[in-house]
């Protein structure tokens, strides 16, 4: 949202205001000095002029007062001639203090009377500025003694009152004229200041708009350059900056797209943080490995995202870890093991600005390593058990048991059975090794799966009869004859393994159900028992090598723990799948799915 600037907050207004304030202060200072000097000069000149005139009047009155004629007509004429616009009153007294003449019409009755302005000896010849008691206006009083023509005798005095208020009024009128002129000049100056400020701020406003366009990614418009002054040079520099920003932005976008492409197609997960450990980048593989979304990940710290111990801080992660294994458990309790490799992001100054974590899924490697360790342990244990048993019997024979006709044959038979057991185990291991190395060669032929499965079942029925085992085998076969291309020996080996397990783990008198069904593209063989079943947590491990649900019982029954592993490899080599469904305490069902293309019997021999 674009912010609007109030006019009184704008640079436009501030420039005009500063200009006007400077002018106003200058005018006020100049005006104050001018008016003050004008006032002093005017009042001083006026007083000096009055003083000179009064002195001249006193000289003229001296000859009249020294005349022997007692005629005040000339005195009155001189007084009236002296009175001008600025002179308000003139009063003449003689040496006896008698008023001889006055210019004030209303005071004509005072002529010939005693002067009430003061005695002749106390005349102050210094001019006095005061307010008139009657009018309240400022006046200038000048008193002057009148000397004889010889200048030795005081013959009288002259009292003059001049209009000083008029001079002050003239100064006030001049001040008003000056103020009016200043206001007119101020108005003109404000107009000029606004125009000048607009000329200055217009390019700035255009640069502001251009800056907004650049921020929005529009580099097409250029700032107009109005002259070769500083603003013009700034405009040219701004246009150059716009071009550089455009080039830098395009380069940055190109690098960002390249980085996004690299991160998106990486087989490893990548997580980057800021200097506080907050996630700022996470690629798709990291989202998949950590089972998270970008929105969720970008709100977390990397320690929380990776599920590291809450007491472990980001600082410790930076200082102590180069790499570590992280175990991720999903909603299905399936483990994903990730190898997290950490690297710090440093600036040229050495400041750590973040952390990069590369995640690699090592679940298969860890699983293979764990299986390898378990395999070595299991093989060692499985071989050690019969060897220990054989050693015990052989030691007993060595100690003299060979001489016993009852014990010797028994001990020898047990040793032979344990030897056969080891041979079978080694044979199975060699076969698995060939399968792992892709060296298993199938001797495929077209076989009647119905007949082959029936043959295996009948063989087990005869075995159970010979051993007096009380089991029932139920058949559920399709009515259609199923012909498949397969290695009959390998398939019989698979059926034997599963049937043996069904008999071993079924209770006496239990029922074993053998099913053979067809679908559009597959044939499904299933073998169900009513045994103790397989715990849910062990279902996905029953086809692992040497894995036993009940280890003690399996060993007692002679199992090596490799039968189902071999069966899985055989079925997969035929392009099929094998799996198990089980409910603990109710039994298990093993399913085998093989590829199948329905054919009529007459088509088999074309």
ZATOR-134566 format. One record per residue (C-alpha): residue in three letters; y, z, x. Coordinates in steps of 0.1 Angstrom, whole numbers, padded with zeros to 4 digits, always signed. Each point is the difference from the previous one (the first is absolute). Layout:
! ZATOR-134566
alaYZX...
***
This chain:
! ZATOR-134566
unk+0000+0000+0000unk+0034-0011+0014unk+0025+0029+0005unk+0035-0007-0012unk+0029+0014+0021unk+0029+0016-0019unk+0033-0018+0008unk+0015+0033+0013unk-0030+0003+0024unk+0002-0035+0013unk+0013-0011+0034unk+0024-0023-0019unk+0017+0030-0016unk-0001+0021+0032unk+0017-0027+0021unk+0027-0005-0025unk+0004+0038-0004unk+0003+0005+0038unk+0025-0028+0002unk+0021+0014-0028unk-0002+0036+0013unk+0011-0011+0035unk+0029-0019-0015unk+0009+0029-0023unk+0000+0025+0028unk+0020-0023+0022unk+0026-0006-0028unk+0002+0036-0008unk+0006+0010+0036unk+0025-0027+0006unk+0017+0008-0033unk+0002+0037+0007unk+0016-0006+0034unk+0023-0027-0014unk+0012+0021-0030unk+0004+0031+0022unk+0021-0019+0026unk+0020-0018-0028unk+0007+0033-0016unk+0012+0017+0032unk+0021-0030+0010unk+0016-0005-0033unk+0008+0037-0006unk+0012+0005+0036unk+0022-0031-0002unk+0014+0011-0033unk+0008+0035+0013unk+0016-0015+0032unk+0021-0024-0020unk+0012+0028-0024unk+0008+0022+0030unk+0021-0028+0016unk+0018-0008-0033unk+0007+0037-0005unk+0015+0004+0035unk+0021-0031-0006unk+0012+0014-0034unk+0008+0033+0017unk+0021-0019+0026unk+0019-0018-0028unk+0005+0032-0020unk+0014+0017+0031unk+0032-0021-0001unk+0005+0006-0037unk-0005+0038+0002unk+0024+0001+0030unk+0028-0018-0019unk+0028+0022-0013unk-0001-0016-0033unk-0019+0020-0025unk-0015-0030-0017unk-0037-0001-0008unk+0002-0036-0013unk-0010-0015+0033unk-0027+0026+0004unk-0014-0009-0033unk+0002-0037+0008unk-0018+0005+0033unk-0027+0020-0017unk-0005-0025-0028unk-0001-0029+0025unk-0027+0019+0019unk-0022+0005-0029unk-0026-0028-0001unk-0034-0005-0016unk-0017+0024+0023unk+0028+0027+0000unk-0002+0023-0029unk+0028+0024+0006unk+0028+0006+0025unk+0021+0032+0000unk+0030+0006+0024unk+0015+0035+0006unk+0029+0011+0022unk+0002+0028+0026unk+0007+0025-0028unk-0032-0008-0018unk+0017-0018-0029unk-0017-0030-0015unk+0024-0029+0006unk-0021-0029-0013unk-0035-0007-0015unk-0018-0032-0011unk-0019+0017-0028unk+0018-0007-0032unk-0013+0031-0017unk+0013+0022+0028unk+0036-0012-0001unk+0010+0033-0014unk-0011+0016+0033unk+0029-0018+0019unk+0026+0026+0011unk-0025+0028-0004unk-0019+0020+0025unk-0031-0018+0014unk-0033+0015-0012unk-0022-0018+0026unk+0007+0025+0028unk+0027+0011+0024unk+0016-0024+0024unk-0012+0019+0030unk-0037-0002-0010unk-0002-0037-0004unk-0034-0013+0013unk+0005-0035+0013unk-0037-0006+0002unk-0012-0023-0028unk-0023+0017-0025unk-0027-0017-0022unk-0006+0019-0032unk-0006-0003-0037unk+0030-0001-0023unk+0001+0031-0022unk+0011-0020-0030unk-0020-0032+0002unk-0029+0012+0021unk+0003-0032+0022unk+0001+0000+0037unk+0035-0002+0015unk+0015+0001+0035unk+0029+0024+0005unk+0023-0006+0029unk+0029+0024+0007unk+0027-0009+0026unk+0030+0020+0011unk+0033-0019+0002unk+0021+0005+0031unk+0036-0007+0007unk+0009-0032+0017unk+0002+0019+0033unk-0035+0013-0007unk+0009+0036+0006unk+0005+0014-0035unk-0024+0000-0029unk+0019-0013-0030unk-0027+0000-0025unk-0035-0013-0008unk-0017-0028-0019unk-0032+0006-0020unk-0021-0032-0007unk-0032-0002-0022unk-0019-0033+0003unk-0029-0014-0021unk-0031+0003+0022unk-0023-0004-0030unk+0009-0037-0002unk-0012-0005+0035unk-0033+0017-0007unk-0003-0021-0031unk+0006-0032+0020unk-0028+0012+0024unk-0023+0006-0031unk+0007-0035-0013unk-0008-0014+0034unk-0032+0021+0000unk-0009-0013-0034unk+0006-0036+0011unk-0022+0006+0030unk-0027+0015-0021unk+0001-0029-0025unk-0002-0025+0029unk-0028+0020+0015unk-0020-0001-0033unk+0006-0038-0003unk-0011-0004+0036unk-0030+0022-0007unk-0010-0021-0030unk+0003-0032+0021unk-0019+0017+0028unk-0028+0011-0023unk-0004-0036-0012unk+0000-0013+0035unk-0024+0028+0011unk-0024-0008-0029unk+0001-0037+0010unk-0006+0008+0037unk-0028+0024-0009unk-0016-0026-0022unk+0002-0024+0028unk-0017+0025+0023unk-0026+0013-0025unk-0010-0034-0015unk-0020-0010+0031unk-0014+0035+0002unk-0011-0003-0036unk-0016-0033+0007unk-0018+0015+0029unk-0012+0028-0022unk-0014-0025-0025unk-0017-0019+0028unk-0015+0032+0013unk-0015+0006-0034unk-0014-0035-0001unk-0015+0005+0034unk-0015+0032-0012unk-0016-0019-0029unk-0013-0027+0024unk+0026-0027-0008unk+0014-0015+0033unk+0013-0033-0015unk+0036+0010-0006unk+0026+0004+0028unk+0031+0021+0002unk+0033-0021-0002unk+0021+0003+0031unk+0038+0000-0009unk+0015+0002+0034unk-0003+0007+0037unk+0009+0036-0002unk-0023+0030+0004unk-0013-0004-0036unk-0007-0037+0006unk-0019+0009+0032unk-0018+0027-0019unk-0010-0026-0027unk-0013-0023+0027unk-0020+0028+0016unk-0013+0010-0034unk-0013-0035-0006unk-0017+0000+0034unk-0015+0033-0008unk-0013-0014-0033unk-0017-0028+0019unk-0015+0024+0025unk-0012+0023-0028unk-0015-0030-0018unk-0019-0010+0032unk-0011+0036+0006unk-0011+0003-0036unk-0020-0032+0001unk-0016+0011+0032unk-0007+0034-0014unk-0015-0015-0032unk-0021-0023+0021unk-0013+0028+0021unk-0005+0022-0031unk-0021-0028-0017unk-0019-0005+0032unk-0006+0038+0003unk-0010+0001-0037unk-0024-0029+0005unk-0015+0017+0030unk-0003+0034-0017unk-0014-0016-0032unk-0028-0019+0019unk-0009+0027+0024unk-0035+0014-0003unk+0013+0034+0010unk+0022+0022-0020unk+0035+0007+0013unk+0023+0029-0010unk+0035+0005+0015unk+0022+0030-0004unk+0036+0011+0007unk+0008+0028+0024unk-0008+0026-0026unk-0034-0013-0007unk+0008-0016-0034unk-0019-0032-0006unk+0022-0031+0000unk-0025-0028+0004unk-0036-0004-0011unk-0020-0032-0001unk-0026-0011-0026unk-0029+0009+0022unk+0013+0036+0005unk+0005+0003-0038unk-0036-0011-0005unk-0014+0023+0026unk+0020+0030-0012unk-0005-0009-0037unk+0037+0003-0007unk+0030-0021-0013unk+0032-0009+0018unk+0020+0020-0025unk-0021+0031+0006unk-0003-0004+0038unk+0038-0005+0006unk+0007+0034-0016unk-0024+0019+0024unk+0000+0013+0035unk-0027-0016+0022unk-0017+0033+0005unk-0005+0003-0037unk-0009-0037-0004unk-0028+0002+0025unk-0013+0033-0015unk+0004+0019+0033unk+0000+0038-0001unk+0032+0012-0018unk+0007+0025+0028unk+0002-0030+0024unk+0036-0012+0004unk+0014-0034+0008unk+0013+0013+0033unk-0035+0011+0011unk-0012-0035-0010unk+0026-0016+0022unk-0005+0023+0030unk-0038+0005+0000unk-0018-0029-0016unk-0007-0035+0013unk-0029-0006-0024unk-0022+0019-0024unk-0027-0006-0026unk+0009+0004-0036unk-0026+0005-0028unk+0012-0013-0033unk-0020+0010-0031unk+0005-0020-0032unk-0006+0009-0036unk-0036-0010+0003unk-0005+0024+0029unk-0005-0030+0024unk+0012+0006+0035unk+0022-0025+0019unk+0005+0009+0037unk+0032-0014+0015unk+0011+0000+0037unk+0037+0007+0000unk+0018-0012+0032unk+0035+0014+0003unk+0029-0014+0020unk+0036+0012+0002unk+0030-0023-0007unk+0026+0006+0027unk+0035-0014+0005unk+0013-0011+0033unk+0016+0034+0004unk-0034+0017-0004unk+0008+0014-0035unk-0031+0001-0022unk+0009-0018-0032unk-0034+0000-0017unk-0037-0004+0003unk-0025-0029-0005unk-0035+0007-0011unk-0027-0027+0001unk-0030+0007-0022unk-0034-0015+0007unk-0030+0004-0022unk-0028+0014+0022unk-0022+0011-0029unk-0028-0025+0010unk+0003+0008+0037unk-0001+0038-0007unk-0028-0006-0024unk-0019-0021+0025unk+0006+0026+0027unk-0011+0028-0023unk-0031-0020-0010unk-0007-0007+0036unk+0001+0037+0009unk-0020+0009-0031unk-0025-0028+0008unk-0005+0012+0036unk-0003+0035-0013unk-0025-0010-0027unk-0021-0022+0023unk-0001+0028+0025unk-0010+0025-0027unk-0025-0023-0017unk-0017-0008+0033unk+0001+0035+0013unk-0018+0014-0031unk-0033-0019+0005unk+0002+0003+0038unk+0004+0038-0004unk-0029+0001-0024unk-0022-0022+0024unk+0010+0021+0030unk-0011+0032-0019unk-0034-0015-0008unk-0005-0015+0034unk+0008+0033+0017unk-0025+0017-0023unk-0026-0026+0010unk+0009+0005+0036unk-0004+0037-0003unk-0036-0005-0012unk+0001-0010-0036unk-0017-0033+0010unk-0032+0019+0004unk+0001+0011-0037unk-0019-0025-0021unk+0020+0011-0030unk+0036+0001+0014unk-0001-0028+0025unk-0006-0029-0025unk+0027+0014-0023unk+0026+0004+0028unk-0008-0035+0012unk+0004-0015-0035unk+0034+0017-0004unk+0012-0013+0033unk-0011-0035-0010unk+0018+0003-0034unk+0032+0011+0018unk-0004-0028+0024unk-0004-0025-0029unk+0031+0016-0016unk+0021-0006+0032unk-0013-0036+0003unk+0010-0007-0036unk+0034+0015+0006unk+0006-0020+0032unk-0013-0031-0018unk+0025+0006-0028unk+0028+0006+0025unk-0008-0033+0018unk+0000-0018-0033unk+0034+0015-0009unk+0013-0010+0034unk-0011-0036-0005unk+0018+0001-0034unk+0032+0014+0015unk-0001-0027+0027unk-0005-0027-0027unk-0034-0009+0016unk-0020+0006-0032unk-0017-0033-0009unk-0012-0003-0036unk-0031-0020-0008unk+0011-0011-0034unk-0023-0017-0025unk+0000-0007-0037unk-0018+0030-0015unk-0009+0012-0035unk+0020+0033-0001unk-0019+0012-0031unk-0033-0003+0017unk+0012+0015+0033unk+0016+0031-0018unk-0031+0004-0021unk-0022-0001+0032unk+0020+0028+0015unk-0002+0021-0031unk-0038-0005-0003unk-0005+0010+0036unk+0019+0033-0006unk-0021+0006-0031unk-0032-0004+0020unk+0014+0023+0027unk+0009+0027-0026unk-0035-0002-0015unk-0016+0004+0034unk+0021+0030+0008unk-0003+0015-0035unk+0037-0002-0006unk+0010+0005-0036unk+0029-0026-0004unk+0006-0027-0026unk+0016-0033+0009unk+0018-0017-0029unk+0007-0038+0002unk+0030-0017-0016unk-0002-0036+0010unk+0017-0031-0014unk-0022-0025-0017unk+0014-0028+0022unk-0016-0008+0033unk+0025+0006+0028unk-0002-0022+0031unk+0023+0009+0030unk+0002-0010+0036unk-0006+0031+0020unk-0019+0015+0029unk-0030+0016-0019unk-0009+0024+0028unk+0035+0014+0002unk+0003+0003-0038unk-0033+0018-0001unk+0012+0024+0027unk+0031+0008-0022unk-0021+0005-0031unk-0024+0022+0019unk+0028+0022+0014unk+0015+0005-0035unk-0033+0006-0017unk-0010+0025+0027unk+0032+0019-0005unk-0005+0000-0038unk-0035+0015+0004unk+0011+0025+0026unk+0028+0014-0020unk-0015-0002-0035unk-0017+0031-0015unk-0037-0001-0006unk-0007-0018-0032unk+0033-0018+0001unk+0007-0036-0011unk+0013-0028+0022unk+0016-0029-0017unk+0000-0034+0016unk+0023-0027-0015unk+0004-0037+0007unk+0028-0017-0020unk+0020-0032+0004unk+0037-0009-0005unk+0017-0033+0002unk+0004+0001+0038unk-0020+0030+0011unk-0033+0017-0003unk+0001+0038-0003unk-0029+0022+0012unk+0002+0037-0007unk-0023+0030+0008unk+0007+0033-0018unk-0016+0034+0006unk+0003+0034-0017unk+0005+0019+0032unk+0026+0025+0010unk+0027-0026+0002unk+0028-0005+0026unk+0032+0021+0000unk+0031-0020-0008unk+0015+0007+0034unk-0030-0015+0018unk-0003-0032-0021unk+0020-0021+0024unk-0019+0012+0031unk-0036-0005-0011unk-0001-0034+0018unk+0013+0015+0033unk-0025+0003+0028unk-0018+0033+0003unk+0017+0013-0031unk-0021+0023-0021unk+0010+0018-0032unk-0027+0027+0006unk-0007-0001+0037unk-0027+0026+0000unk-0020-0016-0028unk+0005-0035+0015unk-0014+0009+0034unk-0029+0018-0016unk-0008-0032-0018unk+0002-0020+0031unk+0032-0019-0006unk+0020-0013+0029unk+0033-0005-0019unk+0001-0037+0009unk-0017-0016-0030unk+0030-0004-0023unk+0022-0011+0029unk-0025-0028+0008unk-0003-0009-0037unk+0038-0004-0002unk+0001-0023+0030unk-0029-0021-0014unk+0015-0005-0034unk+0034-0008+0015unk-0016-0026+0023unk-0014-0016-0032unk+0036-0002-0015unk-0007+0028-0024unk+0011+0036-0006unk-0017+0033-0004unk+0014+0032-0015unk-0011+0032-0017unk+0009+0019-0031unk-0011+0036-0004unk+0005+0032-0020unk-0009+0032+0018unk-0031+0016-0015unk-0009-0031-0021unk-0009-0026+0025unk+0012-0031+0018unk+0000-0038-0006unk+0002-0025+0029unk+0013-0034-0009unk-0005-0033+0020unk+0019-0031-0009unk-0011-0033+0015unk+0016-0035-0005unk-0019-0020-0025unk+0002-0036-0013unk-0021-0005-0032unk-0025-0028+0004unk-0028-0013-0022unk-0035+0002+0015unk-0004-0038-0001unk+0031-0003+0021unk-0014+0020+0028unk-0023-0027+0012unk+0022-0030-0003
***
